[in-house]
Amino acid sequence: MNPFFNPAFLFRIGKGYMFDISRLHRLSDNKLRSLQNKQLRKMIKRAFTVPMYREIYKKEGIEKQDIQTISDLEKLPIITKEDFAQHKPNELIPSNKTINDFVKVSTSGTTGKSLSIYVDMYEIVMGLFGYLRTINDYNISWRKDKISIIGDFAPHTAETGYVKRGLLPNTMFGNVFKTIQWLDTNSKPEEVMADLEKFRPQFIGGYTGMLGHLAVLKTQGYGKHVQPKLIASTGALLDPNLKKFIEETFETKVFEVYGATETGPIAYQCANAGVYHIMSDLLHLEFIDEIGKPVPSKNGGHLLVTKLFGGGTPILRYNAINDIVAPLYEPHQCNVSGDLIFKIYGRDKIRLFRKDGKIVLASSLSSIFSRLLYELKTSKIREMKVIQKNLDEIEIQVVIDEDLRDIGPSINEIFQVFEKGFKEKFGNTVSVSCHEVKKVNRDEPRIISNVDPSTLKITGYV
Ligand SMILES: [Zn+2]
């Protein structure tokens, strides 16, 4: 049965609609902890109906009643991508359900093999609410104001699963969300801008790269009536200079929302400070070092995620979000409850290495690429790939947009910006060779290193 025709389901959604969106404002820290504990017990109970978890927990000798509160989480084994890959789809969902009761969402393959998890409609809607409530803190009403969301709606993506296969086929949501415009980040920026111009949203949520391209277009006179009161950036770390460029161009404020396929939204930037508020009513995060010990406040660690809601594939102490993130344990003066993130460093697997043993993460490289947008004001690079051949040689492949080839700065100027930027990060002796290609291989990561890190003494992150 379609869950939307089920009165109990509609009631649950109604409750979410009215209460959950502001939950992080209403709850004291104590109430939030007890909500977390209650939700965790529910998720553990459900995990024991899911063959994969039952098998893993049985092997470890774990019983349902061992896990009563968040502090018991450390008793559970860490769940990896390989655990998911070794099990069939029907072993990832409660055994009293079938695959058809869920929507399948797949993680992208950029950091390894893609994997699929199964979510129910309640999770999809709660994930969307989690996203929308971030804008409440910035005085935008998702019910009154017009909202444009520029998602990744390529056929294989999680967002296509969540939105196109989950949300939109449903007539009920057509009405509830009629103030939302869905746009595709795989479209050309000019097309996205034309749609925004027609809709004139008060809020735009999109990927960092697309937002940068839109800002370049705006400086060229496109989208005269695109004047959002607020912009949210997701997917990549926002370089401060790029942020300033987007804010100045659109005369608006930009903040960051952090999320992942497997979990939906995870955290968002506080309206009053640079820190991020974790959606602690929806998930719990742990931050661990290489040997699995919790890192101190403000130190980068690997994320372990425990999702506290949803009837599909449970996510419990899951380690494959693959980001380096630093927690903040010091108090933060704010009316939002829940845990805090101090800094998000970005993907841990997409990394280059420096002679001195420092790791250069993708987020550090993005500050080079974003200069094209805010310094050269060009979006003529459509795709690119960085290959670190060895510690002394870096190759950069770029795909040029043919429509823009003769507009704005020359390709040579662009290459000079790359060369200068990479030499700043890797030292003057590094050779940087840039050249054009017709296309880049989309199945491989965009940033590849052939350096074997075991030959280096790793000394930390740049
Ligand atoms: Zn705050």
Residues whose N, C-alpha, C, O or C-beta is under 5 A from the ligand:
A	BS01	ZN	C270 Q333 C334 V336
